């Protein structure tokens, strides 16, 4: 028996690749996704799903470890972020095209946070690529998106699991996927080349930390006029990133408690860090396993309730 699903995908950086495994498992199990909403990486995966090019995008992701990651990191000296995001958007354009949200195969919505108005902004119409870019603008990493007097950043800042935005239809099942859960992580796939790639990504994070230290030094110098000794921030990028993750985790818990999805699929926050895209195969399988577990739990509950 087929079930219609209203699917909600959380923020989570590279951890959001697990959303792909969840979608694959749902489809394999006979579920039909009739609407989708997301934040940040959830907005990206959900948008490409709604566009109908998720298989092609997944193939590209799985080849990511063979590519030079740094070419997507177009560093900038401008305020508000370290990466322009233009190179990544050009890649995503191959899978999104010049599409409008209202023309997608299934209803789609994503959320961004407006730093000027101090409120969330919902994309449920207009250009899909712009919506994904705005919702995915991780603070301190990607430059914000300017739109109609707003300065938009990662939707996960205010609404990391937008259960209130997904379009519902009669008798559908509300499924939430939270890739930032505080649960233990056991890697399902062991890749021998991961050690070298982790060293590479470690160097990239070190470069971002160094750049953030320079940005902070600049502003300290500007506003203090050199009258006080400058503290040397240690690993500021990592500190800021972890702080954002903690805040998003708490917000996600609140939304789960408030909207009570029919099925909650959870993967561990320890599965990957923000930029661990080389773990795509591992993360996709993690999503599949978590989805199977959640569906099995639901089946047992239905049997118990008779």
CORPE-V38392 format. One record per pair of residues at least 24 apart in sequence whose ideal C-beta (glycine too) atoms are under 6 Angstrom apart, sorted by the first residue. I is the first residue (numbers start at 0). GAP is how many residues later the second one is. If there is no record, write none. Layout:
# CORPE-V38392
i=I gap=GAP
i=I gap=GAP
This chain:
# CORPE-V38392
i=1 gap=28
i=1 gap=30
i=2 gap=28
i=2 gap=170
i=3 gap=28
i=3 gap=30
i=3 gap=168
i=4 gap=26
i=4 gap=28
i=4 gap=168
i=4 gap=170
i=5 gap=29
i=5 gap=160
i=5 gap=162
i=5 gap=166
i=5 gap=168
i=6 gap=26
i=6 gap=29
i=6 gap=168
i=7 gap=29
i=7 gap=155
i=7 gap=158
i=7 gap=168
i=8 gap=29
i=8 gap=33
i=8 gap=36
i=8 gap=37
i=8 gap=168
i=9 gap=32
i=9 gap=150
i=9 gap=151
i=9 gap=168
i=9 gap=169
i=10 gap=28
i=10 gap=29
i=10 gap=31
i=10 gap=145
i=10 gap=149
i=10 gap=237
i=11 gap=29
i=11 gap=167
i=11 gap=168
i=12 gap=28
i=12 gap=261
i=13 gap=258
i=13 gap=262
i=13 gap=263
i=14 gap=164
i=14 gap=256
i=14 gap=257
i=15 gap=25
i=15 gap=26
i=15 gap=163
i=16 gap=263
i=16 gap=266
i=17 gap=161
i=17 gap=249
i=17 gap=265
i=17 gap=268
i=17 gap=269
i=18 gap=26
i=18 gap=158
i=19 gap=38
i=19 gap=264
i=20 gap=263
i=20 gap=264
i=20 gap=266
i=20 gap=267
i=21 gap=155
i=21 gap=243
i=21 gap=265
i=21 gap=269
i=24 gap=263
i=24 gap=266
i=24 gap=267
i=33 gap=135
i=34 gap=71
i=34 gap=72
i=34 gap=131
i=34 gap=132
i=35 gap=72
i=36 gap=72
i=36 gap=125
i=36 gap=128
i=36 gap=129
i=37 gap=72
i=38 gap=72
i=38 gap=96
i=38 gap=116
i=38 gap=117
i=38 gap=120
i=38 gap=121
i=38 gap=123
i=39 gap=95
i=39 gap=96
i=39 gap=114
i=39 gap=115
i=39 gap=116
i=42 gap=67
i=42 gap=89
i=42 gap=92
i=43 gap=88
i=43 gap=92
i=46 gap=81
i=46 gap=85
i=47 gap=47
i=49 gap=54
i=49 gap=56
i=49 gap=58
i=50 gap=45
i=50 gap=48
i=51 gap=53
i=52 gap=42
i=56 gap=38
i=60 gap=219
i=61 gap=218
i=61 gap=219
i=63 gap=213
i=63 gap=216
i=64 gap=213
i=79 gap=63
i=79 gap=64
i=80 gap=60
i=80 gap=61
i=80 gap=62
i=81 gap=59
i=81 gap=126
i=81 gap=129
i=82 gap=58
i=82 gap=59
i=83 gap=59
i=84 gap=57
i=88 gap=44
i=95 gap=32
i=95 gap=33
i=98 gap=29
i=100 gap=24
i=100 gap=27
i=106 gap=60
i=108 gap=56
i=109 gap=25
i=110 gap=44
i=110 gap=48
i=110 gap=51
i=111 gap=40
i=111 gap=43
i=112 gap=40
i=112 gap=42
i=112 gap=44
i=112 gap=45
i=113 gap=36
i=113 gap=38
i=114 gap=36
i=115 gap=34
i=115 gap=35
i=119 gap=38
i=119 gap=39
i=121 gap=43
i=139 gap=100
i=155 gap=92
i=159 gap=88
i=159 gap=91
i=159 gap=92
i=160 gap=91
i=160 gap=94
i=162 gap=92
i=162 gap=96
i=172 gap=89
i=173 gap=87
i=173 gap=88
i=174 gap=88
i=175 gap=85
i=175 gap=88
i=176 gap=88
i=177 gap=74
i=177 gap=88
i=178 gap=88
i=179 gap=69
i=179 gap=89
i=180 gap=85
i=180 gap=87
i=182 gap=85
i=184 gap=83
i=184 gap=85
i=184 gap=86
i=186 gap=95
i=187 gap=97
i=187 gap=98
i=187 gap=101
i=188 gap=92
i=188 gap=93
i=188 gap=96
i=196 gap=81
i=200 gap=74
i=207 gap=29
i=208 gap=26
i=208 gap=28
i=211 gap=24
i=211 gap=25
i=240 gap=33
i=262 gap=31
i=262 gap=35
i=264 gap=25
i=264 gap=26
i=264 gap=29
